Amino acid sequence: MATYLKTGISQEQAAQNSAQVRATVEGILADIQARGDAAVRELSEKFDKWSPESFRLSEEQVQACIDSLPRETLKDIKFAQEQVKNFARIQRESMLDVEVETRPGVVLGHKHLPVNSVGCYIPGGKYPLVASAHMSVATAKVAGVPRVIACAPPFNGEPNAAIVATMALAGADEIYCFGGVQAVGAMALGTDSIAPVDMIVGPGNAFVAEAKRQLFGRVGIDLLAGPTETLVICDEHGCDGEMAATDLLGQAEHGPNSPAILLTNSEQLAHDTMAQIEKQLQTLETADIAGRAWEDYGQVILCESYEEMVKVADEIASEHVQVMTEDPDFFLDNMTNYGALFLGPETNVSYGDKVIGTNHTLPTNKAARYTGGLWVGKFIKTCTYQRVSPEATVEIGEYCSRLCALEGFAGHKAQADLRVQRYG
């Protein structure tokens, strides 16, 4: 039976926090719906102290951001972006259109069609998350989305040059500098100056995730990607306390409500990791954030076997799962609930976050039980069609007529009967 050597805040406290977030977001979205641009400007002034003449950046402003970056920085951005695009292209090529004759004269098929417009949210108020622009904008463009708009909040009182450059290089058609719920709401609902989109994608804090949840139905969303979660699964053969601690704190620094969980079958490794965390927090530059996250949301869980570790890991259904054990493939073969797996000590979540090519927008808050992360297929609708010959419509129509009568659908039955009479 699993033993908890450390737990985070109570479920009751977490639920109370969620209720407060829901109420705040409801009010903001209602205000944007009613007042449009005026509400967006007031919210931007309130939360970001930001009220430019236009939230949309001009071509000159975008180019100035690109020109301001060192050549090496642009080279790094382009390298990371090409890795994301390349894997997205490979995924897109795996999605084949289908057309098949299932019975004589009955042709069924499907086409993969990109959505027409997407709004990409790129977090950037606390950290300028350049990589999120690759993950959303570049992937949408590989999918073939005609109109991709992108929003990121100001950073230190101005558009972040690296984020803006990355959006532009990824192919964004419109670039805006504002953030938070007001950005998500403006893209989804539309204002006098922003045409609404069909889909909203991108990670964010708890407020951004809640805004996407409340807007779902009016627009599509990729998934509910809230505060970062990480689960480190390790044993004494695949990892040591220093590495486990580094990898837990490396994701806990995302925010003070970012869960970081250690799952192990070694009590010694568990205690070594907790000691290393306290040691590393003495020198980590982001210790104020990572330390609070570890204090409030960190957990250490001790299991007896690999099988029990898989069971607990699937119950947690973490966004990121880093496996550093003697046999990491055991978890690849047996786990079913996770956003992304990182197998072996040679890789880590930071690679996936920034550069390796897999998408870093992943399910949180147990959503990995029913969805994977953002990928090129999220921007594509699989739409079916059918074509029937005169001879086949008689056969299919007779079956359909009887089945419609069974259900009491007279109008449906008439549709089938008409074809049988016309073509029989």
C-alpha positions as CSV (number, residue, x, y, z in Angstrom):
1,M,0.0,0.0,0.0
2,A,1.3,3.4,-0.9
3,T,2.7,5.6,2.0
4,Y,2.6,9.4,1.8
5,L,5.8,10.8,3.3
6,K,4.7,14.3,2.4
7,T,1.4,15.8,1.3
8,G,0.3,19.1,0.0
9,I,-2.7,21.3,0.8
10,S,-6.1,19.6,1.5
11,Q,-8.6,18.9,-1.2
12,E,-11.0,21.2,0.6
13,Q,-8.6,24.1,0.3
14,A,-7.9,23.3,-3.3
15,A,-11.7,23.3,-4.0
16,Q,-12.1,26.6,-2.3
17,N,-9.4,28.1,-4.4
18,S,-11.0,26.8,-7.6
19,A,-14.4,28.3,-6.6
20,Q,-12.8,31.7,-6.2
21,V,-11.2,31.4,-9.6
22,R,-14.5,30.4,-11.3
23,A,-16.3,33.4,-9.9
24,T,-13.6,35.9,-10.9
25,V,-13.5,34.5,-14.5
26,E,-17.2,34.6,-14.9
27,G,-17.3,38.3,-14.1
28,I,-14.5,39.1,-16.4
29,L,-15.9,37.2,-19.4
30,A,-19.4,38.8,-18.8
31,D,-17.7,42.3,-18.8
32,I,-15.9,41.5,-22.1
33,Q,-19.1,40.2,-23.7
34,A,-20.9,43.4,-22.7
35,R,-18.3,46.1,-23.3
36,G,-15.7,44.6,-25.6
37,D,-12.6,46.7,-26.2
38,A,-13.4,49.1,-23.3
39,A,-13.5,46.2,-20.9
40,V,-10.3,44.7,-22.3
41,R,-8.5,48.0,-21.9
42,E,-9.6,48.4,-18.3
43,L,-8.6,44.9,-17.4
44,S,-5.2,45.3,-19.1
45,E,-4.7,48.5,-17.1
46,K,-5.7,46.8,-13.9
47,F,-3.8,43.6,-14.1
48,D,-0.8,44.5,-16.4
49,K,-0.6,48.3,-16.1
50,W,-0.6,48.2,-19.9
51,S,-2.7,50.4,-22.1
52,P,-1.1,51.1,-25.5
53,E,-2.7,53.0,-28.3
54,S,-3.3,49.6,-30.0
55,F,-3.0,46.1,-28.5
56,R,-2.3,44.8,-32.0
57,L,1.4,45.2,-33.0
58,S,2.1,46.7,-36.4
59,E,4.5,45.1,-38.9
60,E,7.1,47.7,-37.9
61,Q,6.8,46.9,-34.2
62,V,7.1,43.2,-35.0
63,Q,10.1,43.7,-37.2
64,A,11.7,45.9,-34.5
65,C,11.4,43.1,-32.0
66,I,13.1,40.7,-34.4
67,D,15.9,43.1,-35.2
68,S,16.5,43.7,-31.5
69,L,17.5,40.1,-30.7
70,P,21.0,38.8,-31.0
71,R,21.8,36.6,-33.9
72,E,22.5,33.6,-31.6
73,T,19.1,34.1,-29.9
74,L,17.3,34.1,-33.3
75,K,19.3,31.0,-34.3
76,D,18.2,29.2,-31.1
77,I,14.6,30.1,-31.6
78,K,14.6,28.9,-35.2
79,F,16.3,25.6,-34.2
80,A,13.6,24.9,-31.5
81,Q,10.8,25.9,-33.8
82,E,12.0,23.6,-36.6
83,Q,12.0,20.7,-34.2
84,V,8.4,21.4,-33.3
85,K,7.4,21.9,-36.9
86,N,9.2,18.8,-38.0
87,F,7.4,16.5,-35.5
88,A,4.1,18.2,-36.3
89,R,4.6,17.5,-40.0
90,I,5.4,13.9,-39.3
91,Q,2.2,13.7,-37.2
92,R,0.2,15.4,-39.9
93,E,1.4,13.0,-42.6
94,S,0.2,10.1,-40.4
95,M,-3.4,11.5,-40.7
96,L,-4.7,10.1,-44.0
97,D,-7.9,10.9,-45.8
98,V,-10.0,7.8,-46.4
99,E,-12.4,6.8,-49.2
100,V,-13.6,3.2,-49.4
101,E,-16.4,1.2,-51.0
102,T,-17.8,-0.6,-48.0
103,R,-20.6,-2.4,-50.0
104,P,-21.2,-2.4,-53.7
105,G,-22.2,1.1,-54.6
106,V,-21.7,2.5,-51.1
107,V,-18.7,4.8,-50.8
108,L,-17.8,6.3,-47.4
109,G,-14.9,8.6,-46.6
110,H,-13.5,11.2,-44.4
111,K,-11.4,14.3,-44.9
112,H,-9.1,16.0,-42.4
113,L,-9.9,19.8,-42.6
114,P,-8.1,22.4,-40.5
115,V,-10.3,24.8,-38.5
116,N,-10.5,28.3,-40.1
117,S,-9.2,30.4,-37.2
118,V,-7.3,29.9,-34.0
119,G,-6.3,32.1,-31.1
120,C,-3.1,31.2,-29.4
121,Y,-2.4,32.3,-25.9
122,I,1.3,32.5,-24.9
123,P,1.9,33.0,-21.2
124,G,4.5,35.7,-20.5
125,G,3.8,37.8,-17.5
126,K,6.0,36.0,-15.0
127,Y,8.3,34.2,-17.4
128,P,8.5,35.0,-21.2
129,L,7.4,31.5,-22.4
130,V,8.9,31.7,-25.9
131,A,8.5,28.0,-26.4
132,S,4.7,28.2,-26.1
133,A,4.6,30.2,-29.4
134,H,6.2,27.3,-31.2
135,M,3.8,24.8,-29.7
136,S,0.6,26.6,-30.7
137,V,1.3,29.0,-33.6
138,A,3.8,26.8,-35.5
139,T,1.7,23.7,-35.0
140,A,-1.5,25.4,-36.1
141,K,0.2,26.6,-39.3
142,V,1.6,23.1,-40.0
143,A,-2.0,21.9,-39.7
144,G,-3.0,24.4,-42.4
145,V,-5.1,26.9,-40.3
146,P,-5.6,30.0,-42.5
147,R,-5.9,32.6,-39.7
148,V,-3.8,32.3,-36.5
149,I,-3.7,35.1,-34.0
150,A,-1.5,35.2,-31.0
151,C,-1.6,37.1,-27.7
152,A,1.0,37.4,-25.0
153,P,1.1,39.8,-22.0
154,P,3.6,42.6,-21.7
155,F,6.8,41.7,-19.9
156,N,8.4,44.4,-17.8
157,G,6.1,47.0,-19.3
158,E,6.5,46.3,-23.0
159,P,6.0,43.5,-25.6
160,N,8.6,40.8,-25.0
161,A,10.8,40.9,-28.1
162,A,11.6,37.2,-28.0
163,I,8.0,36.1,-27.8
164,V,6.9,38.5,-30.5
165,A,9.8,37.4,-32.8
166,T,8.8,33.7,-32.2
167,M,5.2,34.4,-33.0
168,A,6.1,36.1,-36.2
169,L,8.6,33.4,-37.3
170,A,6.0,30.7,-36.5
171,G,3.6,32.4,-38.9
172,A,1.1,34.3,-36.8
173,D,-1.2,36.5,-38.9
174,E,-2.1,38.9,-36.1
175,I,0.0,39.6,-33.0
176,Y,-1.4,41.2,-29.9
177,C,0.2,42.3,-26.6
178,F,-2.2,41.7,-23.8
179,G,-2.7,38.8,-21.5
180,G,-4.7,36.9,-19.0
181,V,-8.5,36.2,-19.1
182,Q,-9.0,39.4,-21.1
183,A,-6.8,38.1,-23.9
184,V,-8.6,34.7,-24.0
185,G,-12.0,36.3,-23.8
186,A,-11.3,38.9,-26.5
187,M,-10.1,36.2,-28.9
188,A,-13.0,33.9,-28.2
189,L,-15.8,36.4,-28.0
190,G,-14.5,39.1,-30.3
191,T,-14.5,42.9,-29.9
192,D,-14.9,45.8,-32.2
193,S,-11.2,45.5,-33.1
194,I,-10.7,41.8,-32.9
195,A,-12.6,39.3,-35.0
196,P,-13.5,36.2,-33.0
197,V,-11.8,32.9,-33.6
198,D,-13.1,29.3,-33.8
199,M,-10.7,27.8,-31.3
200,I,-8.5,28.8,-28.4
201,V,-5.3,27.0,-27.5
202,G,-2.4,27.4,-25.2
203,P,-1.4,26.9,-21.6
204,G,-1.8,29.4,-18.8
205,N,-2.4,29.9,-15.1
206,A,-5.6,28.8,-13.3
207,F,-7.5,31.8,-14.5
208,V,-6.7,31.2,-18.1
209,A,-7.5,27.5,-17.9
210,E,-10.9,28.4,-16.2
211,A,-11.6,31.0,-18.9
212,K,-11.1,28.3,-21.6
213,R,-13.4,25.9,-19.7
214,Q,-16.2,28.5,-19.5
215,L,-15.8,29.5,-23.1
216,F,-15.8,25.9,-24.4
217,G,-18.9,25.4,-26.6
218,R,-18.8,29.0,-27.9
219,V,-15.4,28.1,-29.2
220,G,-13.3,25.0,-29.3
221,I,-10.4,24.5,-27.0
222,D,-7.3,22.3,-27.2
223,L,-7.5,21.1,-23.6
224,L,-7.5,22.4,-20.0
225,A,-3.8,23.2,-19.5
226,G,-3.5,24.9,-16.2
227,P,-0.7,25.2,-13.7
228,T,2.2,22.9,-14.5
229,E,2.3,19.4,-12.9
230,T,5.3,17.0,-12.7
231,L,5.6,13.5,-11.4
232,V,9.1,12.0,-11.0
233,I,9.0,8.2,-10.8
234,C,12.3,6.8,-9.7
235,D,14.2,4.0,-8.0
236,E,17.7,3.8,-6.6
237,H,19.0,2.2,-9.8
238,G,17.9,4.9,-12.2
239,C,18.3,8.1,-10.2
240,D,19.7,9.7,-7.1
241,G,18.4,12.4,-4.7
242,E,20.2,15.3,-6.5
243,M,18.7,14.5,-9.9
244,A,15.2,13.8,-8.5
245,A,15.2,17.1,-6.6
246,T,16.5,19.1,-9.5
247,D,13.8,17.8,-11.8
248,L,11.0,18.4,-9.2
249,L,12.1,22.0,-8.5
250,G,12.7,22.6,-12.2
251,Q,9.0,22.3,-12.8
252,A,7.8,23.7,-9.4
253,E,9.3,27.0,-10.4
254,H,6.5,27.5,-12.9
255,G,4.2,28.8,-10.2
256,P,3.3,28.6,-6.5
257,N,0.5,26.2,-7.3
258,S,2.4,23.8,-9.5
259,P,2.3,20.2,-8.1
260,A,5.6,18.4,-8.0
261,I,5.3,14.7,-6.9
262,L,8.0,12.1,-6.1
263,L,6.9,8.5,-6.6
264,T,9.4,5.8,-5.6
265,N,9.9,2.4,-4.2
266,S,13.0,3.4,-2.2
267,E,12.5,5.1,1.2
268,Q,16.2,6.1,1.2
269,L,15.9,7.8,-2.1
270,A,12.7,9.6,-0.9
271,H,14.5,11.0,2.1
272,D,17.6,11.9,0.1
273,T,15.4,13.8,-2.4
274,M,13.6,15.7,0.3
275,A,17.0,16.7,1.8
276,Q,18.3,17.7,-1.6
277,I,15.3,19.9,-2.2
278,E,15.9,21.8,1.0
279,K,19.6,22.2,0.0
280,Q,18.9,23.3,-3.5
281,L,16.2,25.8,-2.4
282,Q,19.0,27.7,-0.6
283,T,20.6,28.7,-3.9
284,L,17.9,28.3,-6.6
285,E,17.2,31.8,-8.1
286,T,13.5,30.9,-8.3
287,A,13.3,29.5,-4.8
288,D,10.6,31.8,-3.7
289,I,8.2,30.3,-6.2
290,A,9.5,26.7,-6.3
291,G,9.7,26.6,-2.6
292,R,6.2,27.7,-2.0
293,A,4.9,25.2,-4.7
294,W,6.8,22.4,-3.0
295,E,5.6,23.4,0.5
296,D,1.9,23.6,-0.6
297,Y,1.6,21.1,-3.4
298,G,4.6,18.8,-3.2
299,Q,4.2,15.2,-2.4
300,V,6.4,12.2,-1.7
301,I,4.8,8.8,-2.2
302,L,6.5,5.5,-1.3
303,C,5.3,2.3,-3.1
304,E,6.3,-1.3,-2.7
305,S,6.6,-2.3,-6.4
306,Y,6.6,-1.1,-10.0
307,E,3.0,-2.4,-10.3
308,E,1.9,-0.2,-7.4
309,M,3.8,2.8,-8.8
310,V,2.0,2.4,-12.1
311,K,-1.4,2.2,-10.3
312,V,-0.7,5.4,-8.3
313,A,0.8,7.2,-11.3
314,D,-2.4,6.5,-13.3
315,E,-4.5,7.8,-10.5
316,I,-2.5,11.0,-10.4
317,A,-2.6,11.3,-14.2
318,S,0.1,14.0,-14.2
319,E,0.9,16.4,-17.0
320,H,4.6,15.5,-17.1
321,V,5.9,12.1,-16.0
322,Q,9.6,11.6,-15.7
323,V,10.7,8.0,-15.3
324,M,14.1,7.3,-14.0
325,T,14.1,3.7,-13.0
326,E,16.1,0.5,-13.9
327,D,13.4,-0.4,-16.4
328,P,11.7,2.8,-17.7
329,D,10.0,0.9,-20.5
330,F,7.9,-0.9,-17.9
331,F,6.1,2.3,-17.4
332,L,5.8,3.1,-21.1
333,D,4.2,-0.3,-21.6
334,N,1.8,-0.2,-18.6
335,M,0.9,3.4,-17.9
336,T,-2.3,4.8,-19.5
337,N,-2.8,8.3,-17.9
338,Y,-0.2,10.9,-18.6
339,G,0.4,14.0,-20.7
340,A,3.9,13.1,-21.8
341,L,6.5,10.6,-20.7
342,F,10.2,11.3,-20.3
343,L,12.1,8.0,-20.2
344,G,15.4,7.6,-18.5
345,P,17.7,10.0,-16.7
346,E,19.2,11.3,-20.0
347,T,16.0,13.2,-20.8
348,N,14.0,15.6,-18.7
349,V,10.8,17.7,-18.9
350,S,12.8,20.8,-19.7
351,Y,13.7,19.3,-23.1
352,G,10.0,18.8,-23.9
353,D,9.2,22.2,-22.6
354,K,11.7,24.0,-24.8
355,V,13.3,22.3,-27.7
356,I,13.1,18.6,-28.4
357,G,10.0,18.7,-30.7
358,T,7.1,17.2,-28.8
359,N,4.4,19.6,-27.8
360,H,4.5,21.0,-24.3
361,T,0.8,22.1,-24.0
362,L,-0.4,19.1,-22.0
363,P,-3.4,18.1,-19.9
364,T,-3.5,19.0,-16.2
365,N,-5.8,18.4,-13.3
366,K,-6.3,14.7,-14.2
367,A,-7.5,15.5,-17.8
368,A,-4.9,13.0,-19.0
369,R,-7.5,10.4,-18.1
370,Y,-9.4,11.3,-21.3
371,T,-7.2,13.4,-23.6
372,G,-3.6,13.8,-24.8
373,G,-1.8,17.0,-25.3
374,L,-1.9,19.6,-28.1
375,W,-0.8,18.3,-31.4
376,V,-1.3,19.0,-35.1
377,G,-4.5,16.9,-35.0
378,K,-6.2,19.2,-32.5
379,F,-6.4,21.8,-35.2
380,I,-8.0,19.4,-37.6
381,K,-11.7,18.3,-38.0
382,T,-12.2,14.8,-39.3
383,C,-15.3,15.2,-41.4
384,T,-17.1,12.2,-43.0
385,Y,-19.0,12.0,-46.3
386,Q,-20.9,9.4,-48.3
387,R,-21.8,8.6,-51.9
388,V,-24.4,6.0,-52.9
389,S,-25.3,4.4,-56.3
390,P,-28.9,4.0,-57.5
391,E,-28.7,0.3,-56.9
392,A,-27.2,0.6,-53.4
393,T,-29.7,3.2,-52.3
394,V,-32.5,0.6,-52.8
395,E,-30.8,-1.9,-50.5
396,I,-29.7,0.6,-47.9
397,G,-33.1,2.3,-48.1
398,E,-35.1,-0.8,-47.3
399,Y,-33.0,-1.5,-44.2
400,C,-33.2,2.2,-43.2
401,S,-37.0,2.3,-43.7
402,R,-37.6,-0.7,-41.4
403,L,-35.2,0.7,-38.7
404,C,-36.9,4.1,-38.8
405,A,-40.3,2.5,-38.3
406,L,-38.8,0.6,-35.3
407,E,-37.9,3.9,-33.7
408,G,-41.1,5.7,-34.7
409,F,-39.4,8.2,-37.0
410,A,-42.0,8.7,-39.8
411,G,-40.1,11.6,-41.4
412,H,-36.8,9.6,-41.5
413,K,-38.7,6.6,-43.0
414,A,-40.2,8.8,-45.7
415,Q,-36.7,9.9,-46.8
416,A,-35.7,6.3,-47.2
417,D,-38.9,5.2,-48.8
418,L,-38.7,8.0,-51.5
419,R,-35.3,6.7,-52.6
420,V,-36.5,3.1,-52.8
421,Q,-39.5,4.2,-54.9
422,R,-37.5,6.5,-57.2
423,Y,-34.5,4.1,-57.8
424,G,-36.0,0.6,-57.3
